[in-house]
């Protein structure tokens, strides 16, 4: 991982902004994300069903991230033109975090009953639907209904930051409450997520200000995070973590927490409708949101 980061940092400092640097940056990120998807996906062969679901969701998140990067590479390397802003792949980049959230909610380090495993799958669908709804409500109006690049960029950055904060908090929470080999995996995941979030926010701000280009120093934290995610998959194969038993009280408390989070999402909907109806936005945007 250190060698990859040093290579990218060296090329970013020495090479000038040209098509060769763009191709280097894009192809390196695609290779790292593909490696991360494969290394994490190899753990799906785990014997425990909860671990299988965890690694499946993690691989899904990395796979969506790879697809968004491949789409960006298609524009810059194959078509030899700047990726459009707004970018059509932004919705994929935004939603790829949701499977990772759902993976954390599975908590494979704890052994629960079959019904709990089925509920975890439903939790993923609810999480995906909720974040997709937020994207459609807050960001899409400025991309298609009433196009506004500045408002679109600001809206995306704010919502994307909120989503990543939720992921970081969730990763830190399971890290703190776990033990054994799973604790090591969660620790690496939390740190890689923090680095990824910081790098993506920095790159997003640079894009909005028109100072970003692929292969620049702005990509270095992202490259480091991608390499770190790849090592997590290999680390898990080495550690081969197992789950531990969970008592009924802890399982009940987890169910109560999930229900409270779900109700918070439900109760926030009227507030968003009020915002849509009375907010200072164009009539077309208000109609679309309502």
Buried (B, 14 or more C-beta within 10 A) or exposed (E): BEEBBEEBBEBBEEBEEEEEBBBBBBEBBBBBBBBBBBBBBBBBEBEBBBBBBBBBBBBBBBBBBBBBBBBBBEBBBEEEEEBEEBBEBBBBBBBBBBBBBBBBBBBBBBBBEEEBBEBBEEBBEBBBEBBBEBBEBBBBBBBEBBEBEEBBBBBBBEBBBEBBEBBBEBBBBBBEEBEEBBBBBBBBBBBBBBBBBBBBBBBBBBBBEEEBBBBBEBBBBBBBBBBBBBBBBBBBEEBEBBBEEBEEEEBEEBEEEBEEBBEEBEEEEEEBEEBBEEEEBEEEBBEBBE
